[in-house]
């Protein structure tokens, strides 16, 4: 699916529909987090629900109605209650509200934690230009570390500290 950017002429894309897309609709934090304008007339895409939305007849009201719908709210809660490996390793900002916006994530089946964990490990490998041969060892390492979540959350290891401990030993 192709998404429009602010550089695209959305007036031209939406020339055949009554309510034309307006970028200021995304001033709402929830809409900014989860909505993307498609290159199809009168259509937007909800990244959390993985659903194409029609706004040509009701405009912003149609999009807001979707954002307040039970399936959308349930999808947000589902994402929040599923743990990600990234959150375990790097921490995540605490959100006090059930409807607080989350960063947009790639579309991964939220019901399958294993796929999410695999994607996170592969993303880490790619981001840090590590060889793919490390993948099995990283999986074993994370599985072993996950056995003690309290110790895992208290780890603090900066580059300088890591270098010192490798040379002089752990203390």
C-alpha positions in Angstrom: 0.0 0.0 0.0 1.4 3.4 -1.0 1.1 6.2 1.6 1.0 9.9 0.8 3.4 12.4 2.4 3.0 16.1 2.9 5.0 16.5 -0.3 2.3 14.8 -2.3 -0.6 16.8 -3.7 -3.5 15.3 -1.7 -5.9 17.8 -3.2 -5.3 16.2 -6.5 -5.5 12.6 -5.1 -8.9 13.5 -3.4 -10.3 15.5 -6.3 -13.1 13.1 -6.8 -14.3 13.0 -3.2 -16.4 15.5 -1.2 -14.3 15.7 2.0 -10.6 16.2 1.0 -7.7 15.1 3.3 -6.3 17.8 5.5 -2.9 17.3 7.2 -4.1 19.3 10.2 -6.4 16.4 11.1 -3.2 14.7 12.4 -2.8 17.4 15.1 -4.7 14.9 17.4 -2.0 12.7 19.0 -4.0 9.4 18.5 -4.6 10.2 14.8 -1.0 11.2 14.3 0.2 8.0 15.8 -2.0 5.6 14.0 -3.3 7.1 10.7 -1.6 7.4 7.3 -3.1 8.9 4.2 -3.1 6.5 1.3 -2.6 7.5 -2.3 -6.2 6.4 -2.9 -9.0 9.0 -3.0 -10.9 9.3 0.3 -8.9 6.6 2.1 -6.7 6.5 5.1 -5.0 3.6 6.8 -5.0 2.7 10.6 -1.7 1.1 11.3 -2.8 -0.3 14.7 -5.9 -2.1 13.2 -4.3 -2.8 9.8 -7.5 -1.4 8.3 -8.3 0.9 5.4 -10.7 3.7 6.4 -13.1 5.7 4.3 -13.4 9.4 5.0 -14.9 10.8 1.8 -18.4 11.3 3.2 -17.8 12.4 6.8 -14.2 13.6 6.7 -12.5 13.9 10.1 -15.6 12.7 11.9 -15.3 9.3 10.2 -11.7 9.0 11.3 -12.5 10.1 14.8 -15.4 7.6 15.0 -12.9 4.8 14.1 -10.4 6.0 16.7 -13.1 5.8 19.4 -14.5 2.4 18.2 -14.3 -0.6 20.5 -12.1 -2.6 18.0 -9.6 0.2 17.7 -9.4 0.7 21.5 -9.1 -3.1 22.0 -6.2 -3.2 19.5 -4.4 -0.5 21.4 -4.9 -2.4 24.7 -3.7 -5.6 23.1 -0.5 -4.0 21.9 0.1 -2.5 25.4 -0.5 -5.8 27.1 1.8 -7.8 24.9 5.4 -7.7 26.0 8.1 -7.0 23.4 11.7 -8.1 23.7 12.7 -4.6 22.9 10.9 -3.3 25.9 12.6 -5.8 28.1 16.0 -5.0 26.9 15.8 -1.2 26.4 12.9 -0.2 28.7 9.9 1.6 27.6 8.4 4.9 28.8 5.5 4.2 31.2 2.1 5.4 30.0 -0.5 6.1 32.6 -3.5 6.3 30.3 -5.1 3.4 28.4 -5.5 5.5 25.3 -2.0 7.2 25.4 -0.4 7.0 22.0 2.2 4.4 21.2 4.9 4.8 18.6 3.9 3.4 15.2 5.4 0.0 14.9 5.7 -2.2 11.8 2.6 -4.3 11.3 3.3 -7.5 13.3 0.6 -9.9 14.5 0.1 -8.7 18.1 -1.2 -12.1 19.1 2.1 -13.8 18.2 4.8 -12.8 20.7 7.3 -15.2 19.1 7.1 -13.4 15.8 7.5 -10.0 17.5 10.6 -11.3 19.5 12.1 -12.7 16.3 11.5 -9.4 14.4 13.1 -7.4 17.3 16.2 -9.6 17.3 16.5 -9.4 13.5 16.1 -5.6 13.7 18.8 -5.4 16.4 21.1 -7.4 14.2 20.4 -5.3 11.1 20.7 -2.0 13.0 24.1 -2.8 14.5 25.5 -4.6 11.3 26.0 -7.8 13.2 26.4 -11.1 11.3 23.3 -13.2 11.0 25.3 -16.1 12.4 24.9 -14.5 15.9 21.1 -14.9 15.7 20.9 -18.3 17.5 23.3 -17.1 20.2 21.3 -13.9 20.7 18.1 -16.0 21.1 19.8 -18.2 23.7 21.2 -15.2 25.5 17.8 -13.4 25.7 16.1 -16.6 26.8 18.6 -17.0 29.6 18.4 -13.4 30.6 14.6 -13.4 30.6 14.7 -15.9 33.5 15.6 -13.1 35.9 13.6 -10.1 34.9 14.4 -8.1 38.1 18.2 -8.4 37.4 17.6 -7.6 33.8 15.8 -4.3 34.6 18.7 -3.3 36.9 21.5 -3.8 34.3 23.4 -0.6 33.5 26.3 -1.1 31.2 27.8 1.9 29.3 30.6 1.5 26.8 33.4 2.7 29.1 32.1 0.4 32.0 31.9 -2.6 29.6 35.5 -2.0 28.4 36.7 -1.7 32.0 34.9 -4.8 33.2 36.2 -6.8 30.2 39.8 -5.8 31.0 39.8 -5.9 34.8 37.0 -8.3 35.5 33.5 -7.9 37.0 33.2 -6.5 40.5 
